[in-house]
């Protein structure tokens, strides 16, 4: 059995149960889950659809992210007098979260085309589409089709950041070193914990809606970058799409780490031979 499919994204912290992250809301980007573009919420009961609930008790969730590395720079200069310099730079970040819930409730639904069409008729959505209409290709929007609500949550969140530099200047680095040395390290760490929080939205699920230039609609499950899954997700419905039109060529890379408050940077991979660079994904400040 392979790893369980993951379909849920972590929500921005601080969204209450009846806040901006609601089933059926339309958003412009996955990272803007708490900033819907629809002005009016379309009731799920306006179109007959099945809504499912799933409860998990004494649920725990841990996430750890670490990025950065050490970059060694060797510079030879003033060759006429045999002077050399060596610099080592370090830049690393580490973020960890430990969550425990008395109950984690998942509420989700599979939207029908009639419901999606009603949501797209909203004035706010139509205004957004007019302003952001692409010159070619399809317009992409996202619908929230599932939420995980945390009850009785407690957490410990830790963040650490370290930067350092070491310099050596001298006539040579073999045998005894002769010359000045300098080093500096700055490190900061933050830890916070809480318990007994009011119910809040911990994670959400998305469906991507594509609108062609001719106005045709297609929609599909979207899980790129998701971090959580639940038992019913073992029956992966990613193939249960409603392809109404296939006409515009689109890259699967239209949404990257930046859409989830992440950024990437080049770093030297010390574990691999040579001086190849690797791409690290890190959380934004």
N, C-alpha and C positions, 0 to 999 in steps of 0.2 A: 504494500500500500504506500503510495507516495504521500508527500506532505499535504495537509489539508488546505484547500483553496482559501485564499484570503480576499475578502471583498469589502472590508470596512476600514475607513480612514479615521485617524485620530482627530477629534474635533478641537478647535481652539478652546482653551480652558476658560470656564466662566460662563457657559451658555446654559441658562436654566431650562427646565423641562418645557415650558411654554414660551420659549424665547424665539430667536430668529431661525434656528435650525428646525424646520418642520417638514414632515412628509409632504411631498408634492411641490415644494418650493423650487423655483428655477434660479440657478446661479450661473455666473459667467465663467468662473474657473473653480476648480476643486478647492483651492486655498481660500476661497471667498464663501465658504459654506454659511457663515453667519452674516452675509450681506446679500440677501436675495434681490433680484431685479424685478420680480413681480410685485405690483402694488397691492393686489388683492389675492388672498389665498383661495384656491378652488377646493371646495370640500371633496373629500374622497368619496363621499356618498353620492355625489352627482353622477357618477358612472358606476354601475355594479362591478366591484372588484373584490377579490379576496384579500383580507388583511390578516397577517399571521403574527402571533406573539410567541416568544420563547423566553423562559426565565432560567437563569443560572445562579446558584447560591454559593456563598463563600468563594467568590471568584477573585483570582489574583492575576495581575498582569505586570510584567517587568519589561522595560526596554532600556538598552544601553547603546550609546553611539560614541565612537571615538574617531578622531581624525587628526591629521597633521603628520609631522615627522621631522627628521633631522636632515639637513642639507649641508654637506661639506663642500666648501669652496677652496680650491688651491690656486693661489695666484703667485706667479713668479714675475718679479719686476726688478728693476735696477740690476740687470744681469751683470753689468760691468763690475759691480762690487759684490756679487754673489748674495744679495739680500733676498729673502723670501718671506711670504706672509701666508698664514692659514687662518681661515674663519669658519666656524661651525655655527649654524643657525638652527634654532628649534622653535617650532610653533605648533602647539597641540591643544585640542579641546576635547573635553569629555562631558557627556550629559547622560544622566541615568534617572529613571523614574520607576518607583515601585508603588503599585496601586493594589488596594484590597477593597472589595465591595461585599456588603451583606447580600445584595441582589443586583444582578445585571440583566435588565430586561431588553429584549430586542423586539422591535415592532417594524414590520416591513410589508411591502405590497409589490405586485407586478403590474405596472401601469399599462392600461389599454390605450390604443391609439386615439380613441375618442377623448380620453382624459388628457392626454398630452396635447392634443389639438386645442382643447378648451384652455389649458394653461398658457399656451402660446398666444392666445387672443388677448391676453392681459395688456392693458395700455403701457405699463412699464416695460414689458417684454418687447412689445412692438416698437417702442421708442428706442430701446437698446439696439434692436436689430437694424433700425434705420440709420442710427449713428455709426454703427460698427459693421456695416455691410461690406463684405470683402469684394475686391475687384474681380476675383476669380475663386473657384473652389466653393466649398460648403461652409456655412456658419455652424459653429459648435456651441451648444449650450448643455447644461447638466441639470438633471432633476434628482432631488434627494428622495430615494425610495426606501430607505431604512435608517433607523436610529437605534443606538444602544443607550439606554438610560441607566445611570448609576444611582443606586440607593445605598445609604449608609457607607459612604466612601471615606477611606483614609489613604494618605499617600506620603511618600518621602521623595522629594525631588532634589537632585544634586547636580551642580554644574561647576566645572573647573576649567581654568584656562591658564596656559603656561607659555611664556615666551622667553627665549634666552639667546645669548650670543657669547661666543668665546673667540678671542683673537690671540694670535702669537706672531711675533715679529723677531727675526733673528737671522743668523748666518747659516743656519741649517738645522734640520730636525732629526738627523741621525745621530745617535750617541747623546752627548750632553747638549741640551738646548741653551743657547746664549741669546738673550734679548728679552724685551718686555712682554708681559702677558696681561690680558684683560678679559674679564668675564662678568656677565650680569644675567640674572634670572629674575623674572617677574612672574609670580604665580598668584592666582586668586581663586577662591573656592566659595561657593554658596550652597547652603543646604536649608531646605524648608520642609515642614511637615504639617499635616492637618488631619483632623478626624471629625466625624459627625457632620459631613456636608449635606446641604439640601440636595434633593434629586437634580441631576444635570445630565446633559447630553455628552456622553463620553466619546462616541464614534458615530459615523454616518456612512451610508452606502449611496452609490451614484449610478445613474443611467445617463449615457451620453446621447444627446439628440442632435442630429445633423439635418440642416435645412439647405437644400440645393438652391441654386440661383433661380430655378423655375418654381420654387416653392414646395417641392416634394419633401417629405419627412421620412427619416429612418431613425431607429433608435436601437441601442445595444447596451449591454451591461458594461460598466467601466470599472476596472479594478487595478489599473496601473499605479503602483505605489501603495496599495492597501497593506495594512499590517495585522488585521484581525479577521478571524473566521469563526463560525459556530457550527454546531453539529449538522444542522440542516443544509449547510453549504456543501456537504459531501456530495449532494446531488447537484452538481454544477450545472446551472442553467445558462452558461455563457453561449451555448448554441441556440438558445430559444430567443432568437432575434426576429424582428419584423422588418426585413429589408424591403422597403418600398421602392427605392431607387438606388441604382449604382451608376453614378456618372462622373464624379469628380475625383481626380487622383489626389490622394491625401497621404502625407507621411504619418506613420505611427508615432513620430517624435514630436507631435504638435504640443504636447504637455510634458515638461521635464521637471526635474527636482525643484526648480524655482517656483513652481505652482503650489508647492507644499511647504513653503517657507524654508526651502533648502537651497543651497548653492553649491557649486562644485569648483574645485581648484586643482591645479597641477601640483603634485608632490613627488619627491624622489622615492622610488620603491627600493629600500635598502635590502629587501629580502630577495631581489632578483639580480641576476648578473648584469653587468653593464650599467649604464647611466640612464636607463629608460624612465620616463615619467609615467605615473599612474594618476587617474582622476579620482579625487576624494569628494564625497558628498558630505557637507557639514551643515549644521543648523545656523541660521542667521542670528546675529545679536539682537 
